Amino acid sequence: MSKKAPEIVAAVDLGSNSFHMIVCSYNNGSLQIIDRLKEMVRLASGLDKKNLLDAKTQERALSCLERFGQRIRDFPMGNVRVVGTNTLRTAKNAQQFLLKAEQALNYPIHIISGIEEARLIYMGVAYSLGGNGDKRFVMDIGGGSTEYIIGSGNTPLKKESLNMGCVSVSNQFFKDGRLSKSALTQATLFAEQRLEPFEKDYHRKHWQQAIGASGSLRSIAKVLQAKNWSNNGITRDGLEQLVAYMNQCNHVDDLNLPELDTERLPVFAGGVAIIYATFKSLHIEQMTVSEGALREGLILDLLGRLYDDDIRSTTVRALTERYHTDREHSGRIQQTISAMLTQLDNDIPLFKNNSAVQFLNWAAALHEIGMDIAHSQYHKHSAYIIENGDLAGFSSQDQKILAAVVKAHRRKFSKVNFSDLPAPWHDQGIYLSVILRLAVVLHRNRYEQPLPDFKIALAKTKIRLQFPKDYLLQLPLTHADLIQEADYLKSAGFKLEFS
């Protein structure tokens, strides 16, 4: 299905160090960046010992988002993608902050996993560099995490996200900006320890080209070039000279380094420790720096969704293959869901929402993946895999929504399963599960022949199914299943009638 090209799209990245936004036009398959906004919010510095985001940092972040929101105020909701990364994955009060943040920005914010962040970073780098057949090693030092990816062309092959970043390492080893040879040695050793389990897989012998993609790495590259310590990106020799120079300084304010932005000073040492450890552990000699990164990857991912090339659908297909589901059975359930939604368009506005229809189809495809683990309580196993797996394209919220719908598709039906979902899904998810439950019940015999035309109506909590005359008399087991389902739904406040 062809869709009209969006004139302008935007991506916002709520990083642990900086908040970034890019605004792009998209014409003839080419992205043109028409605006960039960046503010050093230092979200990670606002985490206390209990991993709570303090009020002062929240205020700083919300003020930034209000300014960003003004720039994209009139953009259609589907033309903007906003994600949060490591600090919002970590903060225990992230949900309370997100409610205020979404009001300030006026767009939904999705938290993505470190592995999803790595995938998007690689997409942005691959797009900015163009295609070649070499295997690439890509790294991105964020405020709270560092991502490592090996890929070829546009395809990431290995992805890791380690819980260390320029803000967190600087806060831990260079408190109040104090520098010393001992502190830099300890910080580098800390990063090497984090990398140790991945040394073998990411070693220099597994790729041909190393690329850095973050503000920290761009800053380090500029410093090395300005000091004539490197004439080609970041080099091992250049880093050795930078480290030797930093070991002679007592405070970040003593760093007399050309091209080093004063805003970068408080987190510069942490970034240096991470890149130095990476070069040592993986035997890297030279790394170029890419302009493309997470924001560009977000834009490309958004465009994929707009042009019916949603990576989430590819992920769902891969899961059905991995867990050996009966895809013909799932297909029949999807057909029945489609027939139901056609009739319910006017009853429930939710079913006019493309996202809701997508989630229902994905739930139908994945509802039995847990059977590959155990048949007993398989719906719970299915939901666990969906919520906790590294699912390309899905945010943490996406996975929770899909898991809740799948978990509630059989047996006892409790609205409690949906109470922790973000609005409006805490209400809408219940209706999605009701539709999935009914479709599954009607196909419980797993017969290949299609269902007869039937009518469905849904008004608030009352559901009415009407089949052709004598249909249920000919299928006493289906009749018994519907009686049982009416009992399950009754406990959740729904009334199911059928004839």
Secondary structure, DSSP 4 states (H G I P E B T S, - for coil): ---PPPSEEEEEEE-SSEEEEEEEEEETTEEEEEEEEEEE--GGGGB-TTS-B-HHHHHHHHHHHHHHHHHTTTS-GGGEEEEE-HHHHH-TTHHHHHHHHHHHHSS--EE--HHHHHHHHHHHHHHHH---SSEEEEEEE-SS-EEEEEEETTEEEEEEEES--HHHHHHHHSGGGB--HHHHHHHHHHHHHHHGGGHHHH-GGG-SEEEE-SHHHHHHHHHHHHTTS-SSSEEHHHHHHHHHHHTT-SBGGG---TT--TTTHHHHHHHHHHHHHHHHHHT--EEEE-S--HHHHHHHHHHHHHTT--HHHHHHHHHHHHTT--HHHHHHHHHHHHHHHHHHTTT-GGGG-HHHHHHHHHHHHHTTGGGGT-STTHHHHHHHHHHHS--TT--HHHHHHHHHHHHTSSSS--GGGGTTSPTTHHHHHHHHHHHHHHHHHHTTT--SSPPPP-EEEEETTEEEEE-STTHHHH-HHHHHHHHHHHHHHHTTT-EEEE-
